[in-house]
Amino acid sequence: MSPTTCNPTGGTAVAAQSPTADAPDEAPEELDRKHPVDEKLPPFKMFTSGLQHVAAMYAGVVAPPMIVGPAVGLDAKDTAFLMGASLFTAGIATLLQTIGFWRVGARLPFVNGVSFAGVTPMVAIGRDRGYDGIAVIFGAIIVASVLGFVLTPYFSKLVRFFPPVVTGTVITLIGVSLLPVAFNWSQGGNSTADDYGSMKNIGMAALTFVIVLALRKLLRGFLQQIAILLGLVVGTIIAAPLGMTSMDAMSEAGIVGFPTPFHFGAPQFEIAAIISMCIVMLVCMTESTADMLALGRIVDRPADERVIEGGLRADTLGSAISPLFNGFMCSAFAQNIGLVAMTKVRSRFVVAAGGGILILLGLCPVAASVIALVPLPVLGGAGIVLFGSVAASGIQTLATAALEKGENALIVAAAVGIGLIPIAAPQFYHAFPEDLLVVLDSGISTGCIVAILLNLAFNHLGGKGRAHEETSPEEAGGKVDEPAAVH
């Protein structure tokens, strides 16, 4: 593999590492060969693979507005408007990440959407305040996003504090933290429903789970790559005669709809709300940094400081633009990282196609409702495979972290232990101030913070340097350059 594919910086090689500097006689075709991240697939494959990414993250995008809308006092029509706006703005943010411009965008197959980290504080800010509550939320998001954009160059310099012992821990926690979401979907998604956790729901999730695994085993080539999408289609077809799909959303949706700017009024700015959303922004930036490092390893394009800086710029710029079109704060969607690891489709243009589909769904409510036909138990069965793939990627990364050296094993043990608290004991922090719950209720955030601090204490302070941080790929027994190695 040429140096240009090992050390990318947004698609161009660093001058000092340019192959022309040391190997002027290298074959031109070798120099021109594109990294899989920059490859463009045939249109049909591009569309179907992009649609698979949309299917994987659709529920995650519409869930926050489904929670926030009723909490602030919006009716069903306005809540549906928020959902469409969230799809539209997620598409914009995804295009900023994958295509980018100037120094904006990680230019990796990175999907962005509405962050779950902001749901609790947004509900607290806007509860029962109607349009005013939404306007205050949007004002706080704009200020927090602009500040985040300014801080991005400094935040990205922290990448040296994210060696494999940290990133492997965080990636594992990302997968484990997402699994309860899949379990909830598998039970039906609504804990107050009479059929929540019924044998029918769980059986449908189990059947979809088996279908996805079978398709991955039996199919070859491109069909194997879209096994998740095919599994969702087959599962939905099976669920239809069982009465598990509803056409209500499609029948009530309009053909064309545009998220009118400032539909809920001009943004309002309140200090307490701004501080709360600034905390959320820092959490999102931390999680996105870990996600970019994870994705960089999976696609064999390690995320260096410049890539992370571009990715965080896309996150914060997308979040700043989002309220203009009535959307919320955007950040990385970890479930799609699992999809990249599983399918081995590394092209960022595939994810860009998914971003385009999201924009079209936001502009065409009736099209968005088609994806809404997929029952949550079906989505949950596929989600178990997806989110498990993320955890497996983390374990693969930990395999290169030299756990036998120094206190690395202790770092992993402590960080995973703390990170599992919100998952294993959701009410553990119930007596803590609500503003702290933004961080504490996220096992990804708490685990990441603990891993960083312990790595700093054990491997950086006291003159230890990087001696015990990680094992080189050669010491680990080979290169970590194939996505197949992480799932």
C-alpha positions in Angstrom: 0.0 0.0 0.0 1.4 3.4 -0.9 2.1 6.1 1.8 -0.6 8.2 0.3 -3.2 5.7 1.5 -1.7 5.3 4.9 -1.4 9.0 5.9 -4.3 10.9 4.3 -5.1 14.4 5.3 -8.5 15.1 3.9 -7.6 13.3 0.6 -4.1 14.7 0.1 -0.8 13.4 1.3 1.5 15.4 3.6 4.4 16.7 1.5 7.1 15.1 3.6 5.4 11.8 3.1 4.7 12.1 -0.6 5.9 9.1 -2.5 7.3 11.3 -5.2 9.8 12.6 -2.7 11.4 9.2 -2.0 10.3 7.0 -5.0 10.1 9.1 -8.1 10.2 6.0 -10.3 7.1 4.4 -8.7 4.5 3.4 -11.2 2.0 6.2 -12.0 -1.0 3.9 -11.7 0.2 3.1 -8.1 0.3 6.7 -7.3 -3.1 7.4 -8.8 -4.9 4.5 -7.2 -7.7 5.8 -5.0 -8.1 4.8 -1.4 -11.4 2.8 -0.9 -12.7 5.8 1.1 -12.6 7.9 -2.1 -14.0 5.4 -4.5 -17.3 6.1 -6.3 -19.5 3.0 -6.7 -21.9 2.5 -9.7 -25.1 4.6 -9.2 -27.4 1.6 -8.2 -24.9 0.3 -5.6 -24.3 3.9 -4.4 -28.1 4.4 -3.8 -28.8 1.1 -2.2 -25.8 1.2 0.1 -26.7 4.7 1.0 -30.3 3.7 1.7 -29.0 1.0 4.0 -27.3 3.7 6.1 -30.5 5.7 6.2 -32.5 2.7 7.3 -29.9 2.0 10.1 -30.1 5.5 11.5 -33.6 6.6 10.7 -35.2 5.7 14.1 -32.3 7.5 15.9 -32.9 10.7 13.9 -36.7 10.9 14.5 -36.6 9.7 18.1 -35.4 12.9 19.7 -38.0 15.2 18.1 -40.6 12.6 19.0 -39.6 13.0 22.6 -38.9 16.8 22.7 -42.0 17.8 20.7 -44.7 16.6 23.0 -42.6 17.5 26.1 -42.6 21.2 25.1 -46.3 21.1 24.3 -46.3 20.7 20.5 -49.2 19.0 18.8 -48.8 15.9 16.5 -48.6 18.1 13.4 -45.8 20.3 14.7 -44.0 17.2 16.1 -44.1 15.6 12.6 -42.7 18.9 11.2 -39.8 18.6 13.7 -39.2 15.0 12.5 -39.0 16.0 8.9 -36.7 19.0 9.7 -34.4 16.6 11.6 -34.1 14.3 8.6 -33.3 17.4 6.4 -30.7 18.8 8.7 -29.1 15.4 9.3 -28.6 15.1 5.5 -26.9 18.6 5.4 -24.6 17.6 8.3 -23.8 14.3 6.7 -22.8 16.0 3.4 -20.6 18.4 5.3 -18.8 15.5 6.8 -18.4 13.3 3.7 -17.9 15.8 0.9 -16.9 18.9 2.9 -15.3 22.1 1.7 -12.2 24.1 2.8 -11.2 22.6 6.2 -14.7 21.4 7.0 -15.5 17.7 7.0 -13.6 14.5 8.0 -14.1 13.2 4.5 -14.8 9.8 5.9 -18.0 7.6 5.6 -19.3 9.4 8.6 -23.1 9.8 9.3 -24.4 12.7 11.3 -27.8 13.1 12.9 -29.6 14.5 15.9 -27.7 13.8 19.1 -29.4 11.9 21.9 -27.1 13.7 24.4 -29.2 16.8 24.1 -32.6 15.3 24.7 -32.7 15.5 28.5 -31.5 19.2 28.7 -33.7 20.2 25.8 -36.8 18.8 27.5 -35.7 20.6 30.7 -35.3 23.9 28.9 -38.5 23.8 26.9 -41.0 21.8 29.0 -44.6 23.1 28.5 -43.4 26.3 26.9 -44.6 25.6 23.4 -43.1 27.6 20.6 -41.1 29.8 23.1 -39.5 26.6 24.5 -38.4 25.5 21.0 -37.1 29.0 20.2 -35.0 29.0 23.4 -33.6 25.6 22.6 -32.7 26.7 19.1 -31.0 29.9 20.4 -28.9 27.9 22.9 -27.9 25.4 20.1 -26.7 28.2 17.8 -24.5 29.8 20.5 -23.1 26.5 21.7 -22.3 25.4 18.1 -20.6 28.7 17.2 -18.4 28.4 20.3 -17.7 24.8 19.5 -16.6 25.8 16.0 -14.2 28.3 17.4 -12.8 25.8 19.9 -12.3 23.0 17.3 -8.6 23.7 16.4 -7.7 23.5 20.1 -9.9 20.5 20.9 -8.5 18.4 18.0 -5.0 18.7 19.4 -6.1 16.4 22.2 -5.9 13.5 19.7 -2.6 12.3 21.2 -4.5 11.5 24.4 -6.6 8.9 22.5 -4.2 5.9 22.0 -5.7 2.4 21.4 -6.1 1.8 25.1 -8.5 4.8 25.2 -10.1 4.5 21.7 -10.6 0.7 22.1 -12.4 1.2 25.4 -14.6 4.0 24.1 -15.5 2.1 20.9 -16.4 -1.0 23.0 -18.6 1.2 25.2 -20.2 2.8 22.1 -21.4 -0.6 20.9 -22.4 -1.8 24.4 -24.3 1.5 25.1 -26.2 1.1 21.8 -27.3 -2.4 22.4 -30.0 -1.4 24.9 -31.5 0.7 22.2 -31.8 -2.4 20.0 -33.2 -4.4 22.8 -35.9 -1.7 23.4 -36.8 -1.7 19.7 -37.0 -5.5 19.8 -39.6 -5.3 22.5 -41.6 -2.8 20.6 -40.1 0.6 21.5 -42.9 1.9 23.7 -42.8 0.6 27.2 -46.3 1.7 28.0 -47.8 -0.4 25.1 -49.8 -3.5 26.0 -47.6 -5.6 23.6 -44.3 -4.3 24.8 -41.9 -7.2 25.3 -44.5 -9.7 23.8 -43.4 -13.0 22.3 -44.6 -11.7 18.9 -42.3 -8.6 19.1 -39.3 -10.4 20.4 -39.9 -13.3 18.0 -40.0 -10.9 15.1 -36.7 -9.4 16.2 -35.2 -12.8 16.6 -36.3 -13.8 13.1 -34.8 -10.7 11.6 -31.6 -11.3 13.5 -31.4 -14.8 12.0 -32.3 -13.5 8.6 -29.5 -11.0 8.6 -27.0 -13.5 9.7 -28.2 -16.0 7.1 -28.0 -13.4 4.3 -24.5 -12.5 5.4 -23.5 -16.1 5.3 -25.2 -17.2 2.1 -25.0 -14.1 -0.2 -21.8 -13.0 -2.0 -20.5 -9.7 -3.3 -22.8 -6.6 -3.3 -25.8 -8.5 -2.0 -23.8 -9.6 1.0 -22.9 -5.9 1.6 -26.5 -4.8 1.8 -27.6 -7.8 4.0 -28.9 -5.4 6.7 -31.1 -3.6 4.2 -32.4 -6.9 2.7 -33.0 -8.2 6.2 -35.1 -5.1 7.0 -37.1 -5.6 3.8 -37.7 -9.3 4.4 -38.6 -8.7 8.0 -41.1 -6.0 7.2 -42.7 -8.2 4.5 -43.1 -11.0 7.1 -44.4 -8.5 9.8 -47.1 -7.0 7.5 -49.6 -9.8 7.6 -49.1 -10.1 11.4 -50.4 -6.6 11.8 -47.1 -5.1 12.9 -46.9 -2.4 10.2 -49.0 0.7 10.0 -49.9 2.8 7.0 -51.2 5.7 9.0 -48.0 7.7 8.7 -48.0 7.3 4.9 -51.7 8.2 4.5 -51.4 11.4 6.6 -48.1 12.6 5.0 -47.9 15.2 2.3 -46.1 14.7 -0.9 -44.0 17.9 -0.6 -43.0 19.8 2.5 -40.1 22.2 3.2 -38.8 22.9 6.7 -39.6 26.7 6.7 -36.8 28.6 8.3 -37.7 29.6 11.9 -41.1 28.0 11.7 -41.4 28.3 15.5 -40.2 31.9 15.7 -36.9 33.7 16.0 -34.3 32.1 18.3 -34.3 33.3 21.9 -31.2 33.4 24.1 -31.2 32.5 27.8 -28.0 32.1 29.7 -29.0 28.9 31.6 -30.1 27.2 28.4 -26.9 28.3 26.6 -24.6 26.9 29.4 -26.5 23.6 29.4 -26.2 23.2 25.6 -22.5 24.1 25.7 -22.0 21.1 28.0 -23.9 19.0 25.5 -21.7 20.3 22.7 -18.5 19.3 24.6 -20.0 15.8 25.1 -20.8 15.6 21.4 -17.3 16.7 20.4 -15.8 14.1 22.7 -18.0 11.3 21.3 -17.4 12.4 17.7 -13.6 12.4 18.3 -13.8 8.8 19.5 -16.1 7.8 16.6 -13.7 9.3 14.0 -10.8 7.5 15.5 -12.8 4.3 15.5 -14.0 4.8 11.9 -10.4 5.7 10.8 -9.1 2.4 12.0 -12.0 0.5 10.4 -11.5 2.0 6.9 -7.7 2.0 7.2 -7.4 5.8 7.0 -6.3 6.7 10.6 -7.9 10.0 11.7 -5.1 12.4 12.5 -5.4 15.8 14.0 -6.3 17.5 10.8 -9.1 14.9 10.0 -10.5 15.3 13.5 -10.4 19.1 13.2 -12.3 18.9 9.9 -14.8 16.5 11.3 -15.5 18.6 14.4 -15.9 21.7 12.2 -18.5 19.8 10.2 -20.3 18.7 13.4 -20.4 22.2 14.9 -21.2 24.0 11.6 -24.0 21.5 10.9 -25.3 22.1 14.4 -25.2 25.9 13.9 -27.1 25.6 10.6 -29.6 23.1 11.9 -31.8 25.4 14.0 -32.3 27.7 10.9 -34.3 24.8 9.4 -35.8 23.8 12.8 -33.4 20.9 13.5 -31.4 20.1 16.7 -27.7 19.6 17.5 -26.0 17.0 15.2 -23.2 14.6 16.0 -21.9 11.2 14.8 -24.1 8.2 14.6 -22.1 5.2 16.0 -24.5 2.6 14.6 -23.4 3.5 11.1 -19.8 2.8 12.0 -20.9 -0.7 12.8 -22.5 -0.9 9.3 -19.3 0.2 7.6 -17.3 -2.4 9.6 -19.8 -5.1 8.7 -20.4 -4.4 5.0 -16.7 -3.4 4.3 -18.1 -0.6 2.0 -15.7 2.2 2.9 -16.7 4.8 0.3 -17.6 8.2 1.7 -19.6 8.8 -1.4 -22.0 6.0 -0.4 -22.7 7.8 2.9 -23.0 11.1 1.0 -25.7 9.4 -1.1 -27.3 8.6 2.2 -27.1 12.2 3.1 -28.8 13.2 -0.1 -31.6 10.6 0.6 -32.1 12.2 4.0 -32.5 15.6 2.5 -35.1 14.2 0.0 -36.9 12.5 2.9 -37.0 15.8 4.7 -38.5 17.5 1.6 -40.9 14.7 0.9 -42.8 13.5 4.0 -44.6 10.7 2.2 -41.2 9.2 1.2 -40.0 9.5 4.8 -43.1 7.6 5.9 -42.1 4.6 3.7 -39.0 3.9 5.9 -41.3 4.4 8.9 -43.1 1.3 7.8 -40.3 -0.8 9.2 -41.5 -2.1 12.6 -39.3 -1.4 15.5 -38.9 -5.1 16.4 -37.5 -5.7 12.9 -35.1 -2.8 13.3 -34.1 -4.1 16.7 -33.2 -7.5 15.4 -30.9 -5.9 12.8 -29.6 -3.4 15.3 -28.3 -6.2 17.6 -25.9 -7.2 14.7 -25.0 -3.6 13.9 -24.3 -2.5 17.4 -22.5 -5.7 18.3 -20.2 -5.0 15.3 -19.2 -1.7 17.0 -18.3 -3.5 20.2 -16.3 -6.0 18.3 -14.4 -3.2 16.6 -13.5 -1.9 20.0 -12.2 -5.3 21.2 -10.1 -5.5 18.0 -8.6 -2.1 18.8 -7.9 -3.2 22.4 -6.0 -6.2 21.0 -3.3 -3.7 19.8 -3.2 -1.7 23.1 -0.5 -3.8 24.9 -2.8 -4.6 27.9 0.0 -6.6 29.4 2.2 -3.5 29.8 2.0 -1.0 32.7 -1.5 -0.2 33.9 -3.3 -0.4 30.6 -5.5 -3.3 31.7 -6.4 -1.3 34.8 -7.3 1.6 32.6 -9.7 -0.5 30.6 -11.2 -2.2 33.6 -11.9 1.1 35.4 -13.2 2.9 32.3 -15.5 0.1 31.2 -16.8 -0.3 34.8 -17.7 3.3 35.1 -19.0 3.4 31.5 -21.4 0.5 32.2 -23.1 2.2 35.2 -25.8 4.1 33.1 -26.5 0.9 31.3 -26.6 -1.6 34.2 -28.1 0.9 36.7 -30.0 3.7 34.9 -31.1 5.4 38.1 -27.6 5.3 39.7 -27.2 9.1 39.4 -30.8 10.1 40.1 -29.8 12.3 43.0 -27.2 14.3 41.1 -27.9 17.8 39.6 -29.7 17.7 36.3 -27.0 19.5 34.4 -24.5 16.8 35.4 -26.8 14.1 34.1 -25.9 15.3 30.5 -22.5 13.7 31.0 -23.2 11.1 33.7 -26.1 9.4 31.9 -23.9 8.7 28.9 -21.7 5.7 29.5 -19.7 6.7 26.4 -18.9 10.1 27.9 -18.1 8.9 31.4 -16.0 6.0 30.1 -14.2 8.2 27.7 -13.3 10.8 30.4 -12.1 8.1 32.8 -10.0 6.4 30.2 -8.4 9.7 29.1 -7.7 10.8 32.7 -6.2 7.4 33.7 -4.1 7.2 30.6 -2.8 10.6 31.3 -2.0 9.7 34.9 -0.4 6.3 34.2 1.2 6.8 30.8 2.0 10.5 30.5 2.7 11.9 33.9 5.9 11.1 35.8 8.1 10.7 32.8 6.5 7.5 31.5 5.7 9.0 28.2 4.2 6.6 25.7 6.2 3.5 26.7 3.1 1.6 27.9 0.4 3.1 25.8 0.2 0.8 22.8 1.9 -1.8 20.7 2.8 -1.0 17.2 1.0 -3.0 14.5 4.2 -5.0 13.9 4.5 -5.9 17.6 0.8 -6.8 17.6 1.5 -9.4 14.9 0.6 -7.6 11.7 -1.1 -4.7 10.2 -4.5 -3.4 11.3 -5.5 -2.4 7.8 -8.4 -4.6 6.9 -12.0 -3.9 7.9 -12.5 -7.7 8.2 -10.3 -7.7 11.2 -12.7 -5.6 13.2 -15.8 -7.7 13.0 
